[in-house]
Amino acid sequence: MNGDWLIRGRDGRLGVYLMSDDAVLCRAERTPGGAWEAPRRVGGDQKVYPAPAIGQGADGYAHLATWRPTVKGEAGLVHSAHFRPHLAALDWMPIGHPNRKGDRTGTPAVAVDAQGRAHVFARNIGTGLCMVAQKEKGGWDPWRDLKGQGVEGPPIAVTAESGCVQAFAAVSGGILHWRQEAPGAQPVLQEPLKAPVRPRTLRALATSPEHTTLFYTDDSGDVCAWRPGGEPVSVLAAAGPGPVAAIRTELDGHDCTLLAQRSASGRVAFAAYPTERESAGAWWAESGPRLPADAVVALAMDHENRVVAAALSPSTGLLQITRRKDEPGLAMMAWRTV
C-alpha cells in the first residue's frame, strides 16, 4: 500500500486499508476509540489488483486508486472515494492508463489538494511520471505527462500546507521532485537531488507552511531528511529496511516529528525530534511484540488528538494498535490485536 493506510475519518473513527487477493479491504472502529468491525470490500464487487494508493484530503475524505484487469495482458487504473471509514466507499470508477492502454506500470500514488480534488500519479511505460486529476465540478482532466525518466519503485505524493500537491520518485543516484505552483496547475519537474537512495523508502510530510520534508534511506543505511532547496541531512540509522512512517505531533509543548519503523528485531521503533531541527538528534526506542516479516507501520491522530500507531501484516491480516499515554514524553500503551 502506498500512502496513509491508517486514517481518521471526519467523525473521529479510525480506519485501516488492507489487501486481499483481488480486493482492497477496510476495517474501521465502530465508535471513536471503540471496538473494530470486520473487514469489508472497498469499491464494490469489481476485482482489482491489490496494490492500492491512498490519500486523504483536509475534508477527511479518503481517495484510493489501484489497477484492475481489463483485457488480456492489459490493465487500467480505477478510483474510489471513501467519505466515512465505517460506511461503504463509492464503486471503483475507471480513470484510464498513463499510456492510454497497456499493462500495469507500477504502484500509483494519490494526493488530495485543498479543493478536495484527487491527483493520481503513475509511472508510464517510458519510466517517466504521469498524472490525472479530478475536476473541481466532477469528472477528470486528461492524463498529463510530467516528464522525468528512470523512476524506480512507486512514486509518493503529498499535499503541502499551501494545499498544492507535490510528488517525489527515486531514480538511479537521486530523487526527482514535481511541484504545483498554484492550485489546479500541472506539477512541474524541479531540480533533482543527487543522492544515493534506496527505492521504496520514500516518505513525505508537510512540516511547515514553507516546507515539505522528504525522508528516505540512503545507501549507507541512514534515514535522511531533505527539504527541496536545501541539502539532505542524516537523521539517524534506519531501524529496519522499509520506509518510515512520519507524523507531526506536540510533545511536552513542542512541535515534533515522530518517526516509526519496523526494526530489524521485528518490533516497532519510534524516534522523535523537534520539527525541521534534525540537528537536535533522534534515537530509536522499540515497543511491542515481534511482528511478521512483512508487517508495515503507520501513524495517525485519534479523536482525542493522541498519536496512534498501527502495525499490519498483509499476509496474515494481523492488525495491532497502540496509543500514546496521557503523560509527558512518548510513552505508549500496551499493543493490542484488533
N, C-alpha and C positions, 0 to 999 in steps of 0.2 A: 504494500500500500504506500502511496506517495502522497504525503500531506498529513494534516492533523486528524488522525483517525479517532482520537478521543475528543469529543466536543461537548460544550454546554449549550443547550438549547435556550430559546427565548424564555421558557418557563422555568429555567433552572435545572431541569433534568439533565443528567449526563447520558451520553450515548457513545457507543463504540461501533466502528465498522470492521468487519472481518470477512474473510474469504471462504468460499467453498469451491467445489469442482467447477460449477457452471453458474455461480451466482455471487452477488455481494450481499452480505447479511448485515443486519443492525440489531444490537441489543441496547436497551435503554432502562433507566430507572423508572419504576412505577410512580414514585414520588421523589422530589428532590432529596437526595441523601438516603433514600429507602432501598428496598429490595429491587432486584433486577428481573426484567422479563426474559423469556426465552428468545433466541434469535429469530428474526423474520427476514424474508427476502426483500431486497430493495428493488424498486423499478418494475414490479410485475413479474410475469412468468417467463419473459424472454431469457434465453440462455446467453450468458456473456462470459468473456474470458476474465478470470479472477485476478486482475492486476489494476485495481482502481486508483484513480487520483481523487483527492478530496480537498475542498477549500471551503472556508466559511466566511460570510460577509459580516459587516458590522451589525446587520439586522438579525443575526443569529441563524440565518438560513444556511444550510449546507448544500453544496453543489458537488456532484460526483460525475466523473467521466471514466469510461472504460471502453474496451474493444468488444465487439460482438462479431461472430462469423456471419458472412453474407453469402457469397457463392464459393465454390471450391477454390481454395488457395488464396482467398481474399477476406478482408475484414473491414469494418467501418467503426468509427467512434460513435458512442452514444452518451447522452447526458441525462441526468435526473436531478431534480431539486427536492430537498427534504426540509420541510418547514418546522417540524417538531420531531425530536427523536422517537417519541412513543407513538407517533402516527405513521401511516403509510406514506412512503415517498411517491412522487409522481412517476409515471411509467417512463421507461427509457425511451428517449427520442433520438433519432439519427442526426448527427451533425457533420457527417462526411469523413473525408480522408485528406491528410495534408497533400497527397499527390493525386487527388481525385479518386483513385482506386488503387488497390494493391493489397498486400498482406500487412500485418501489424509491423509497425516501425519502432516500437518501444513503448514503455510505460509513459502515459501522458502526465501533465501537471495542471493544476487548477488554482487560480486566484480570483477573488471577487472584489471589484472596485467599490468605491464609496457610493455609487449609484445602484449597487446590488447586481451588477452585470458580471456573469461568469466569463472568464477568459481561460480557454483551454489551449495548452501548449503541447506540441508533439514533434518529435524528430521526424524529418522527412527521409525519403529514400537516399538523398544526397548527403545525409548526415548533418544537414543544417537544421534550423528550427522554424516551425510554422505556428501560427496562432489563429484561432477562430474565437470571436467574441459575440456575446448576446447584444442585441439592440436594446435600447432603453425602453422601447414600447413593444417589445416582443419580436421573436424571430432571431435570426443570426446573420451577422455580416459574412461576406465571403472569407475563405481562408487567406491569410496573408503570409508571404514568405519573409521571415525576419532575417534571413541570411545567416552567416556563420557556417562553419564546416568542422567535421571531425568530432561531433558530440558523442561522448562516451557515457553510457548509463542514462538514467532518466534525468530530464531537467527538473528544476524545482522552481516554484512560483511563489511570490509573496506580495502582499499589499502593504505599501508604505503608510506611515501615519498621514500623509497627504491624501491618501485614498487612491493613488496611482499604483499601477501594477508593475512589478519587476520580475525578471526571470534570470536564472543562472544555470550554467551547464559546464560540466567538466570536459576538457579536451586534453590531448596529449601535451603535457608540460604547462597546463594553465587552466584558466576559468574564463568563460565568456559570460557577459553581462548585458542584458537588454533592459531598458527603462522607458516608461511612458513619460513624456514631457508635460502632458496635460490629460485630463480625463477623456477617455474615448479615443485618444491618439494611438497610432501604431507604435509599439515599443521599438526603440532604436538601439542598435548594437553599439555598445560603448567600447572604450579602450580595454582590451583584455588584460587579465592579470597573468603574468608569467610566474608560475609556481608549481612545484611538484605536488600533485593532488591525487588522492585515491578516488576514483569514480565510486558513486553510490555512498559517499559520506557527506554530502552537502546538506546543510540545513540553514535556512534564513529566518531572521527575526527582526521586526521593526523595533529599534532600540531608542529612537528619539525622533522629533519632528524632522530633523535633517538627515538622519542616517538609517540605513538598514545594515545589519551585521550578518555576514555570511560566515558560518562555521564549516570547517572541513578538516579532514585528517590528511596530513602530508606524508611523504614517503618515509620519513623518519619515525612516524607513529605519533606525532604530536597533533592535538586538536588546535587549530589555528583560527583566528578571528580576523576578518577582512571587511573594512568599510570602503566601498569604492571611492577613489580619490586619495586614499592613503595607502600605507604598506601593511601587509598582513603581520600579525604578531602571534607568537605561540602562547597559548593559554595554559595548557598542562598536557601531560602524556595521555593519550587515549586509554580509557579503561578497557575497551574491547574493540572489535573490528567494525561495527556498524556505525551509522550516523548518530549524533547526539540528538536528544530531544531538548528543546530550549523554550523558556518562558520568562517573562518579566514578572516579578512579584516584590512586595515590600517585606523586607526582613529587618526587624528591630528599627523600623523607621527609615530604612534606606531603600532606594530603588535598586534592586539587584537582578542579575540574570542568573537563572537556575538552569543547570545542565543535568541531564540524566542519560545513562547509557548502560546497556547490559555489559557487565565486566567479563574479563577472561575467566573469572572464577564461576560465572553463571549467575551472580547476584546483580541487583541494580545498584549502580554507583551514582551518587549525587555530588555536585560541586556548585558553589555559588560565589559570586563576586560582584562588586558594585558595577552597575551597568555602564558599559563603554570604558571601564577602567581596568583593563586586563592587567596592567602593571601592578595592581594591588595583590595579585596572586590568587590561586584557587587550588584546591586539593580535593580528591575523591573521598567519600565516606560510603561504604557499602551497606546495603539494607536488604532485609527479607531473605526468602529461601532461594536455593539454586533453581534456575529456570531452564527449560528446554533450550537446546542449542539454537533453535530458530526464533526464540522469543524476541519481540520488539517492545520498545518502551515509549510511552507518550506522557505528556504533561498537560494539565488544564487547570482552570479555576472552577470551584464548585459554586453552589448557590449562596454560600456564605463567604465567597471570595477566599477560600482556603485552597492551597495547592493540592491537587490530586495527581497521583502517579498511577499509571496502569501498565501492566505487563501482559502481553498477549502472545500465545503460541499458535501460529496459524495451523500447524499440523494437528494439534490436539483440540483447539478451541478453548484451551485453558485461559481464563481471564482472572487476573488478580489485581486488587486495588488497595491503595493506601492513601491516607490524607495526612496533612500536616497537623500536628498537635497545636492546641491553643496555648502556646507558651513560647517564651523567647527562643531564638535560634531556629534551627531547621530540623527539629525532632519530628519523626514520622510515627504514625500509629502502626500497629501490627498489620502486616499484609493479610488480606482475606480473599478467598476464592469466591467469585460471584457467578 
